[in-house]
Amino acid sequence: MKESRQKSPGRIKASVLKWLGVPISLTDGAFWSAWSGAESSSGESVSVESALQLSAAWACVRLIAETIATLPLNLYQMQADGTRVVAKKHTLYHVLHTQPNVENTAVEFWEVMVASMLLRGNGYARKLRSSTQIIGLELLLPQRMNTPKRLQNGQLQYTYNELDGTSSTLSEDDVLHIRGFSLDGLMGLTPIRYAREVIGNSTAANKASGAVFRNGLRPSGALSTDQILTKDRRTEIRTDLAEQFGGAMASGKTMVLEAGMKYQAITMNPEDVQLLQTRAFNIEEICRWFRVPPFMVGHSEKSTSWGTGIEQQTLGFLSFSLRPWLTRIEQSVKRSLLTPVERLGYYAEFSVEGLLRADSAGRASFYSTMTQNGIMTRDECRAKENLPPMGGNAGVLTVQSALLPIDRLGGQTAAASAQDALKNWLNQEQT
């Protein structure tokens, strides 16, 4: 077996520990996929663990998962007058916004859920109930979840391999299942499996680059002599030179040759084999799979076309990268965690205003426009800045006095004319 296709002992040990005590069959696709990964044409075995060893994949997953996890997820209730209020008295509000279970905060929980969807295409959580009310959500690892089975009554049945080696059969009402991009509406597609060629090429390029630097940027050379050397003599010379001059730390040492032997270096640097260009292209390819602009993961070789300024770039990232994931989570929460009656008046929504807090000029312009057009009060703007309300007229909607309905313009003119006429009559009476 080629060395490039062999798995390291650490990876094999990690794969075994995840399934320790769990019954395994020859048809258990989840286990064998985690064990061997998907083979790429470059000869590299691609799995979630090997993909995360690439800095671009690690940065993309962390960027999306941490950004979504740190956005507040609120539960809202629609009022009879069409307005909405935060439903803080509902039990689900605390579960979604603050702490889904005793072990995880909301940030930790949603970070794992989003990372599972990014890497494995599906995120799972077990619903914890008190009577019929949901009081918590427990994380379920997607690599331990078998493909759901469709029952005769139309519902889905899930089988989960527990950490203690047992298996649990869960109904559709017991599982919060958030799917990634899907072609059948049942299971989300695994991005790592479909991106195995790009990830495998990137892994192979990293290994080739490491081999070049390990050999001191001179991986090969030629020794020439007029004499005929025996096999043992050739092996001795090769071993002696490798021990003394192999590696980047041996660069600059003086080589002593005997019997008219000459050394001719075959130079090879990263530019010659286009290793640096290949690695840069692989970064862009990985970012394309995760729909992340390369500049947001530290790849600033090319200028971005996402606009100028932090606000425009943030809006582009929010619209094209985060919005699909936010909508999937919001709609899955409404479908799976709310009863049919509650869905008529309650819904979950992420608060994305926090992404624009770094742009003070943009916030000031937004607040000014909203207050001057009577859309928000000044107290509502102060609440978004975590400032206490002022009360009084600060809680009243106001508009620019010069902006009047067209049908009132004539009335204002007539009133002004009447006032002018009254002033003129008073002046005449006084004279």
Disulfide bonds with the S-S distance in Angstrom:
none
